[in-house]
Amino acid sequence: MAEVTDQEPVLVLGDKKYIISDLEPQAQYYVSQINFVQQQIDKTKQELDRHTMAYNGFQANLISMLEDTEKPSEEG
């Protein structure tokens, strides 16, 4: 969303670039909220990845455990 050019934060929106400090205060507020929401989206994706990996791990362990209990005993 925002990039830095010549030490000035720049908003890239579509094909246009805007120097954030030149924007109206309300527009600057929107930019900060967009950046915050993007950070939250990224954080949520990371959390989803962790939960998905944990789910898959628990499921794999359960399958392995159930398969072990279904094997016929070799003692007989």
N, C-alpha and C positions, 0 to 999 in steps of 0.2 A: 504494500500500500504506500508507505512513505519511504523515501530514500534520501541520502544526504549528498548534496552537490555543492562543492566549494564551501563546506562547513555549514550550509543552510539546509535544514530539513525541507524536502520537496515532496509534495503529494503527486503521485502519478495516477491519474484517473482517466481511463480510456486512452486516447492518444495525446492527452494534454498533461503538462506539468505545471504545478502551482507551488510557489514558495509559501510554505505554511504560515510564516510570520506576516505575510502580506494579506492573508485571508481575514474576513470579518470574524469577530470573536465567536459568533454562533457556528460558523464554518469550522473554525479551529476546534471548537467543542465537539462537533460531529466527527472530525478526524480523530480526536483522542478517543472517542467512544468506539469508533470503528476499529482502531488499533487494539483497544482493550478487548473488544469482542473477539477479534482474531486470535489474540493470545489465549482467551478462554476456550475457543474452538480447538486450538492446538493442544492445550492441556487436556481437554475432554477426549480428544483422539488418543492421546497417550494413555489416559486412564482406561479407555475402551480396549486398547491393545493389551494392557496388563490384565484386565478382567477376562478377555478372550483367551489369552495364554493360560491363565489360571484355570479357567473352565475346561479348556482342552486337556490340560495336565491332569486335573481331577478325573475327567472322563476316561482318559487313557489308563490311569491307575485303576479305576473301577473295572474297566473291561478286562484288564490283566488279572485282577483279583478274581473276578467271576470266572474267567477261563481256567484259572488254576484250580478252583473248587469243582469245576465240572470234569476235570480229567479223572479217568478211572484210576483207582488205587493199583499200584504195581505190586503190592504185597501178596495178593490173592493167588 
